[in-house]
Structures are given as structure tokens and as C-alpha cells.
């Protein structure tokens, strides 16, 4: 069993930056993938970014490429999402997730169904 706890959300003006962190407790494996999703009011949860626990390969949604950076610290079992040049449309609850890395990872990690564990979410609000 794994528990995920996010931190770092808040209110920021457009153009500003925030850094989200996610701490994982419990057993992790080299095949794990950690990701970030977000959900705005009235919308479905959408993929933001993901990183492979082993090797560190990263994946991004087109809407955040060049602005967001995902990273991980294997020794501390944490992942982070550095968000720069924030826009009002980035406003959402952000969720940390962990998937056990089964199947064709590169094509399935964009879906919520790939992930086995979820954090409670942290609110990010970007004002215009």
C-alpha cells in the first residue's frame, strides 16, 4: 500500500510560479511511474506530467510543455512539479498519482486508469 501526500498549492498571479511536491510512503518499485493530474470545476481530470521512477524519463501534456517541469528524488521518495509562467487556465485541483508500471507504459500513462494510488489533491489558483 502506498500513501501520497501533496503540498505546495496556493494562490498566485498570472505569470507567477508555484512548486508542488508529493511524498510517497510505502514500498515503491523501479518500474513505478509518478504523475500529476489536474481537475478544474466541471471538467474531467486531465493528465499534466509524469516521470518514470527509474531512469527519469518525463512526459508532459502539450498545454504545459515548456512551462512545467517534473522531477523526482528517489532517495526521499518524492516528486515535484515546478510550474512557471502560470495562466488562469491552470487553475485546478492538482493530484499526485503513482502507477505500478504494468503494460505499455509510454502509451498508457496519460490515462487515470494507469494509476493505482492517488493523493488528496492540492488547490492551485491563478488570478488574472
Secondary structure, DSSP 4 states (H G I P E B T S, - for coil): -EEEEEE--EEEETT--EEEEEEEEE---TT-EEEEEEE-TTS--EEEEEEETTT--EEE-TTTTTTEEEEEETTTTEEEEEE-S--GGG-EEEEEEEE---S-HHHHTTSGGG-SEE---EEEEEE-
